[in-house]
Amino acid sequence: LKGEADIDDYTGENIIYSISPVGKSEYNDLGVVDLKGVKVNLVTFRTKVLLLQDTEKIYSDPKSLLPYRIERNISAAWRKEYIIEEYDQKKFIATFKKFKGTKLVSQRTIKADGPIHNAIILPFYLRRFSDLKIGWHFTARVPGEFKLELVSIDKITVPAGKFQAYHFKSVPDRFEIWISKDSPRVPLKIQGKGFFNYALSMKKHSPP
């Protein structure tokens, strides 16, 4: 993830996504805040699918968008959970703590071979690169390692309209990402593969 990414201020940006087969998500960029004496970028991502609601607060490095801390509130008809994810991007370690109320019920630690990204904000990191050419790629971890490659420039239609988009695919084949070619290069669609086969498609975009 060591790249010459452009750094723009997206404070105030809001994006609404529809989720196929049913649901919606809302992304909000709250800008730079203080986290234990460190300046970090804060975004929230709220997802509602049937009876499940997941609200995430993601604190990340303003330039690389590598996460430092993620706080998740998960609420469903049958359970409520609070999860804290903490990332040591120097030692490449992620620690996941699950709480019920104030009680810690489980904890696990994962060691990676390099910096660990977050699946939600990874597309927002990709859009910071300019003048991308087909074949451009880099290696990321979430925390499993994969290569993300720009395979084509497509015309796609999402609920918000029609766009020219950069089309990225992961290797192994786990997901695809489309990002609008024109500024501000908004993530338009994210297609997961496998058992759930979900798709997020942009419904509304309010610029920063």
Salt bridges, closest charged atoms under 4 A:
GLU13 OE1 - ARG127 NH2 2.65
GLU13 OE2 - HIS205 NE2 2.74
ASP54 OD2 - ARG72 NH2 2.27
GLU56 OE2 - ARG72 NE 3.77
GLU71 OE2 - ARG69 NE 2.78
GLU81 OE1 - ARG79 NH1 2.69
GLU81 OE2 - LYS98 NZ 3.73
GLU86 OE2 - ARG69 NH1 3.05
GLU86 OE1 - LYS97 NZ 3.98
GLU145 OE1 - ARG141 NE 3.18
GLU149 OE1 - LYS147 NZ 3.78
ASP154 OD2 - HIS167 ND1 2.88
ASP173 OD1 - LYS193 NZ 3.00
GLU176 OE1 - HIS167 NE2 2.54
GLU176 OE2 - LYS193 NZ 2.88
